[in-house]
Amino acid sequence: GAVYSIVTQTPTTDDKLTIDSSTGAMTWEGDVNADGYKTFIITIKVVNPDGGNDTKTFTLNVRNNG
């Protein structure tokens, strides 16, 4: 199947933003800012078994609902 990876992440911090290379599911373990949220700008790459590939850049907003 396809292989997913994080190419770039802003901010680049010690936060644990990860991607499952076979499903593309992302997880994050970290702290939100004082306002209860954190914003990442992420570029993801996917490579298909036939060698085709694509990248997408998007904004991910994480909000603390607690």
All heavy atoms as an XYZ file, in Angstrom:
494
protein
N       0.814     -1.188      0.000
C       0.000      0.000      0.000
C       0.857      1.250      0.000
O       2.081      1.206     -0.069
N       0.196      2.358      0.051
C       0.851      3.658      0.066
C       1.627      3.850      1.371
O       1.310      3.256      2.390
C      -0.189      4.762     -0.093
N       2.651      4.705      1.307
C       3.453      5.030      2.483
C       3.347      6.526      2.733
O       3.579      7.341      1.829
C       4.932      4.630      2.275
C       5.774      5.046      3.470
C       5.046      3.128      2.035
N       2.973      6.896      3.964
C       2.767      8.287      4.354
C       3.908      8.760      5.240
O       4.421      7.998      6.055
C       1.461      8.426      5.137
C       0.237      8.043      4.360
C      -0.167      6.710      4.283
C      -0.521      8.996      3.702
C      -1.296      6.349      3.565
C      -1.656      8.645      2.987
C      -2.034      7.320      2.924
O      -3.140      6.964      2.222
N       4.274     10.040      5.090
C       5.310     10.609      5.962
C       5.075     12.104      6.140
O       4.465     12.759      5.287
C       6.699     10.358      5.386
O       6.836     10.985      4.125
N       5.562     12.633      7.265
C       5.539     14.069      7.508
C       6.835     14.630      6.936
O       7.923     14.217      7.332
C       5.429     14.386      9.008
C       4.100     13.856      9.565
C       5.553     15.890      9.254
C       3.972     13.979     11.080
N       6.713     15.569      5.996
C       7.872     16.169      5.355
C       8.354     17.368      6.168
O       9.533     17.492      6.464
C       7.549     16.589      3.909
C       8.735     17.268      3.254
C       7.097     15.387      3.095
N       7.428     18.266      6.509
C       7.760     19.432      7.329
C       6.651     19.678      8.333
O       5.494     19.310      8.116
C       7.948     20.718      6.494
O       6.738     21.005      5.802
C       9.087     20.582      5.508
N       7.030     20.326      9.406
C       6.084     20.668     10.474
C       6.531     22.002     11.059
O       7.675     22.180     11.418
C       6.113     19.592     11.547
C       5.481     19.979     12.850
C       5.784     18.979     13.949
O       5.962     17.806     13.702
N       5.831     19.455     15.169
N       5.608     22.962     11.127
C       5.884     24.250     11.759
C       4.825     24.464     12.823
O       3.641     24.365     12.517
C       5.821     25.386     10.720
O       6.721     25.074      9.663
C       6.201     26.706     11.344
N       5.107     24.717     14.060
C       6.470     24.866     14.563
C       7.159     23.508     14.699
O       6.508     22.488     14.859
C       6.269     25.488     15.944
C       4.911     25.012     16.381
C       4.113     24.904     15.108
N       8.457     23.531     14.625
C       9.242     22.323     14.873
C       9.616     22.339     16.346
O      10.442     23.118     16.783
C      10.509     22.278     13.999
O      11.252     23.477     14.207
C      10.161     22.158     12.536
N       8.929     21.530     17.100
C       9.107     21.508     18.543
C       9.351     20.082     18.998
O       9.419     19.167     18.182
C       7.841     22.037     19.252
O       6.766     21.138     18.974
C       7.472     23.427     18.783
N       9.437     19.897     20.285
C       9.592     18.556     20.828
C       8.256     17.826     20.931
O       8.194     16.705     21.405
C      10.233     18.616     22.221
C      11.690     19.051     22.133
O      12.313     18.790     21.091
O      12.185     19.636     23.102
N       7.163     18.477     20.499
C       5.860     17.809     20.522
C       5.922     16.555     19.668
O       6.640     16.496     18.677
C       4.769     18.726     19.978
C       4.498     19.895     20.900
O       4.631     19.723     22.122
O       4.164     20.971     20.387
N       5.155     15.572     20.048
C       5.196     14.284     19.362
C       4.060     14.181     18.354
O       3.059     13.532     18.588
C       5.145     13.160     20.387
C       6.369     13.170     21.271
C       6.303     12.102     22.330
C       7.567     12.163     23.152
N       7.384     11.743     24.493
N       4.220     14.856     17.225
C       3.292     14.747     16.111
C       3.809     13.631     15.226
O       4.928     13.687     14.727
C       3.221     16.057     15.334
C       2.312     16.078     14.116
C       0.853     15.897     14.541
C       2.480     17.378     13.352
N       3.006     12.574     15.081
C       3.442     11.418     14.307
C       2.381     11.037     13.283
O       1.217     11.428     13.398
C       3.732     10.198     15.206
O       2.543      9.852     15.915
C       4.846     10.494     16.206
N       2.794     10.269     12.308
C       1.871      9.761     11.294
C       2.128      8.265     11.135
O       3.284      7.822     11.139
C       2.041     10.510      9.954
C       0.932     10.153      8.973
C       3.415     10.279      9.356
C       0.842     11.083      7.780
N       1.052      7.500     11.045
C       1.182      6.068     10.778
C       1.534      5.918      9.302
O       0.763      6.346      8.437
C      -0.140      5.360     11.098
C      -0.061      3.865     10.917
O       0.196      3.415      9.778
O      -0.276      3.142     11.905
N       2.685      5.346      9.017
C       3.165      5.290      7.635
C       2.290      4.456      6.704
O       2.325      4.650      5.498
C       4.605      4.769      7.591
O       4.672      3.445      8.075
N       1.475      3.563      7.251
C       0.645      2.734      6.377
C      -0.808      3.201      6.273
O      -1.474      2.907      5.297
C       0.690      1.270      6.809
O       0.292      1.135      8.145
N      -1.297      3.967      7.266
C      -2.690      4.428      7.212
C      -2.827      5.933      7.009
O      -3.879      6.406      6.598
C      -3.450      4.071      8.508
O      -2.886      4.829      9.594
C      -3.402      2.589      8.796
N      -1.789      6.694      7.356
C      -1.867      8.150      7.273
C      -2.514      8.790      8.490
O      -2.624     10.004      8.569
N      -2.941      7.972      9.469
C      -3.560      8.522     10.688
C      -2.504      9.270     11.497
O      -1.393      8.775     11.693
C      -4.170      7.402     11.522
N      -2.867     10.467     11.963
C      -1.930     11.275     12.724
C      -2.307     11.296     14.196
O      -3.486     11.261     14.545
C      -1.918     12.702     12.179
C      -1.383     12.767     10.780
S      -1.469     14.392     10.038
C      -0.608     15.368     11.230
N      -1.288     11.349     15.063
C      -1.501     11.496     16.504
C      -0.582     12.595     17.002
O       0.465     12.889     16.404
C      -1.207     10.193     17.278
O       0.138      9.792     17.036
C      -2.154      9.080     16.868
N      -0.979     13.194     18.113
C      -0.194     14.274     18.693
C      -0.250     14.168     20.199
O      -1.315     14.000     20.776
C      -0.741     15.622     18.242
C      -0.061     16.795     18.865
C       1.229     17.184     18.680
C      -0.639     17.734     19.762
N       1.493     18.310     19.405
C       0.350     18.680     20.090
C      -1.894     17.876     20.335
C       0.132     19.738     20.948
C      -2.113     18.932     21.183
C      -1.113     19.851     21.474
N       0.909     14.266     20.834
C       1.004     14.328     22.287
C       1.825     15.554     22.614
O       3.009     15.625     22.298
C       1.700     13.088     22.840
C       0.919     11.809     22.654
C       1.667     10.623     23.218
O       2.403     10.793     24.201
O       1.522      9.540     22.652
N       1.202     16.541     23.202
C       1.904     17.770     23.517
C       1.022     18.692     24.319
O      -0.074     18.326     24.733
N       1.493     19.897     24.495
C       0.761     20.890     25.267
C       0.194     21.961     24.346
O       0.835     22.373     23.383
C       1.686     21.561     26.286
C       2.153     20.591     27.355
O       1.337     19.755     27.786
O       3.334     20.671     27.745
N      -1.011     22.398     24.673
C      -1.593     23.528     23.973
C      -1.040     24.803     24.590
O      -0.454     24.794     25.667
C      -3.135     23.498     24.043
C      -3.671     22.299     23.292
C      -3.625     23.497     25.472
N      -1.239     25.936     23.922
C      -0.751     27.189     24.480
C      -1.702     27.701     25.562
O      -2.691     27.051     25.897
C      -0.516     28.223     23.380
C      -1.796     28.650     22.684
O      -2.889     28.478     23.211
N      -1.659     29.208     21.509
N      -1.433     28.866     26.094
C      -2.230     29.413     27.197
C      -3.692     29.628     26.816
O      -4.569     29.621     27.672
C      -1.612     30.720     27.680
N      -3.960     29.813     25.527
C      -5.339     30.010     25.063
C      -6.067     28.698     24.804
O      -7.221     28.694     24.406
C      -5.353     30.848     23.786
C      -4.830     32.259     24.018
O      -5.052     32.798     25.122
O      -4.195     32.805     23.100
N      -5.389     27.568     25.000
C      -6.039     26.269     24.848
C      -5.972     25.673     23.455
O      -6.743     24.795     23.117
N      -5.071     26.143     22.624
C      -4.963     25.556     21.290
C      -3.525     25.591     20.795
O      -2.665     26.259     21.368
C      -5.872     26.266     20.288
C      -5.439     27.678     19.958
C      -4.590     27.931     18.892
C      -5.878     28.753     20.713
C      -4.175     29.218     18.605
C      -5.468     30.041     20.434
C      -4.622     30.272     19.374
O      -4.227     31.551     19.094
N      -3.281     24.879     19.706
C      -1.988     24.890     19.037
C      -2.245     24.715     17.547
O      -3.123     23.951     17.154
C      -1.089     23.777     19.551
C       0.326     23.862     19.024
C       1.259     23.170     19.969
C       2.675     23.609     19.664
N       3.565     23.216     20.727
N      -1.500     25.427     16.740
C      -1.654     25.362     15.290
C      -0.358     24.863     14.671
O       0.722     25.334     15.007
C      -2.014     26.745     14.719
O      -3.244     27.167     15.289
C      -2.139     26.702     13.209
N      -0.488     23.893     13.786
C       0.640     23.369     13.029
C       0.396     23.622     11.545
O      -0.736     23.565     11.082
C       0.762     21.850     13.189
C       1.098     21.390     14.562
C       0.097     20.988     15.438
C       2.406     21.325     14.983
C       0.397     20.540     16.709
C       2.729     20.872     16.257
C       1.719     20.490     17.119
N       1.457     23.880     10.814
C       1.416     23.842      9.355
C       2.253     22.631      8.970
O       3.427     22.533      9.326
C       1.959     25.130      8.720
C       1.111     26.316      9.174
C       1.958     25.011      7.191
C       1.670     27.658      8.773
N       1.612     21.691      8.285
C       2.212     20.380      8.046
C       2.214     20.073      6.556
O       1.235     20.347      5.857
C       1.403     19.285      8.773
C       1.318     19.601     10.258
C       1.999     17.908      8.540
C       0.292     18.783     10.984
N       3.298     19.487      6.091
C       3.340     18.946      4.740
C       3.492     17.438      4.851
O       4.387     16.942      5.532
C       4.508     19.529      3.920
O       4.349     20.953      3.856
C       4.529     18.954      2.510
N       2.566     16.739      4.216
C       2.525     15.273      4.218
C       2.873     14.781      2.811
O       2.454     15.372      1.830
C       1.101     14.774      4.570
C       0.665     15.298      5.915
C       0.999     13.267      4.461
C       1.183     14.548      7.075
N       3.615     13.691      2.760
C       3.925     13.063      1.471
C       3.379     11.646      1.470
O       3.462     10.945      2.476
C       5.440     13.029      1.244
C       5.834     12.419     -0.091
C       7.341     12.491     -0.291
C       7.722     11.962     -1.662
N       9.174     12.087     -1.888
N       2.812     11.245      0.334
C       2.366      9.860      0.163
C       3.024      9.312     -1.098
O       3.117      9.998     -2.116
C       0.820      9.751      0.089
C       0.253     10.532     -1.070
C       0.377      8.295      0.043
N       3.535      8.089     -0.971
C       4.175      7.407     -2.103
C       3.403      6.123     -2.361
O       3.223      5.303     -1.452
C       5.659      7.097     -1.810
C       6.279      6.355     -2.988
C       6.431      8.359     -1.498
N       2.931      5.954     -3.576
C       2.197      4.750     -3.962
C       3.175      3.645     -4.353
O       4.314      3.913     -4.721
C       1.281      5.045     -5.152
C       0.150      5.955     -4.767
O      -0.399      5.853     -3.681
N      -0.194      6.874     -5.654
N       2.728      2.383     -4.293
C       3.610      1.259     -4.648
C       4.174      1.362     -6.065
O       5.261      0.877     -6.335
C       2.723      0.027     -4.510
C       1.626      0.434     -3.595
C       1.426      1.907     -3.826
N       3.450      2.016     -6.976
C       3.936      2.145     -8.356
C       4.960      3.269     -8.516
O       5.432      3.520     -9.619
C       2.774      2.344     -9.319
C       2.031      3.652     -9.101
O       2.440      4.453     -8.234
O       1.038      3.887     -9.811
N       5.279      3.954     -7.405
C       6.275      5.016     -7.451
C       5.700      6.410     -7.556
O       6.413      7.389     -7.400
N       4.400      6.517     -7.836
C       3.765      7.827     -7.871
C       3.752      8.438     -6.477
O       3.722      7.728     -5.472
N       3.813      9.757     -6.397
C       3.786     10.400     -5.091
C       3.131     11.760     -5.177
O       2.979     12.326     -6.265
C       5.201     10.494     -4.508
C       6.080     11.430     -5.298
O       5.983     12.638     -5.170
N       6.949     10.873     -6.139
N       2.753     12.278     -4.025
C       2.137     13.599     -3.946
C       2.418     14.172     -2.570
O       2.634     13.427     -1.604
C       0.626     13.492     -4.178
C      -0.019     14.839     -4.485
O       0.717     15.819     -4.755
O      -1.247     14.925     -4.450
N       2.417     15.483     -2.479
C       2.541     16.154     -1.192
C       1.386     17.130     -1.045
O       0.893     17.677     -2.028
C       3.883     16.916     -1.059
O       3.983     17.863     -2.116
C       5.061     15.987     -1.083
N       0.954     17.319      0.190
C      -0.101     18.275      0.520
C       0.326     19.034      1.765
O       0.830     18.440      2.726
C      -1.443     17.579      0.801
C      -2.040     16.877     -0.391
C      -2.486     17.860     -1.438
C      -3.065     17.104     -2.617
N      -3.219     17.893     -3.799
N       0.099     20.327      1.750
C       0.370     21.162      2.918
C      -0.969     21.670      3.451
O      -1.834     22.086      2.672
C       1.269     22.349      2.538
O       2.504     21.837      2.027
C       1.566     23.239      3.736
N      -1.131     21.605      4.768
C      -2.379     22.043      5.376
C      -2.125     22.547      6.785
O      -1.060     22.337      7.355
C      -3.427     20.925      5.389
C      -3.008     19.692      6.146
C      -3.367     19.523      7.464
C      -2.245     18.718      5.520
C      -2.972     18.383      8.164
C      -1.856     17.584      6.212
C      -2.218     17.423      7.534
N      -3.118     23.233      7.319
C      -3.063     23.731      8.698
C      -3.874     22.812      9.589
O      -5.002     22.460      9.244
C      -3.624     25.162      8.779
O      -2.857     26.003      7.917
C      -3.576     25.707     10.196
N      -3.282     22.415     10.704
C      -3.949     21.569     11.688
C      -4.086     22.363     12.970
O      -3.092     22.845     13.533
C      -3.118     20.306     11.943
C      -3.614     19.389     13.061
C      -4.954     18.769     12.710
C      -2.575     18.310     13.341
N      -5.318     22.561     13.430
C      -5.597     23.267     14.681
C      -6.012     22.257     15.733
O      -6.946     21.500     15.527
C      -6.708     24.295     14.490
C      -6.301     25.388     13.530
O      -5.323     26.080     13.765
N      -7.027     25.525     12.444
N      -5.297     22.258     16.851
C      -5.599     21.367     17.964
C      -6.162     22.224     19.090
O      -5.545     23.217     19.488
C      -4.338     20.628     18.444
C      -4.663     19.726     19.618
C      -3.707     19.845     17.302
N      -7.349     21.870     19.581
C      -7.985     22.659     20.628
C      -8.253     21.788     21.847
O      -8.702     20.661     21.722
C      -9.307     23.249     20.130
C     -10.023     24.074     21.168
C     -11.138     24.899     20.590
N     -10.699     25.858     19.620
C     -10.196     27.064     19.905
N     -10.047     27.435     21.146
N      -9.853     27.894     18.957
N      -7.991     22.346     23.003
C      -8.278     21.677     24.263
C      -9.743     21.922     24.610
O     -10.144     23.058     24.847
C      -7.363     22.226     25.373
C      -7.602     21.558     26.705
O      -8.464     20.693     26.838
N      -6.851     21.957     27.695
N     -10.540     20.866     24.631
C     -11.958     21.001     24.949
C     -12.244     20.819     26.427
O     -13.385     20.775     26.833
C     -12.790     20.002     24.138
C     -12.829     20.376     22.684
O     -12.795     21.549     22.334
N     -12.868     19.400     21.809
N     -11.181     20.679     27.225
C     -11.354     20.458     28.665
C     -11.671     21.702     29.327
O     -12.104     22.214     30.152
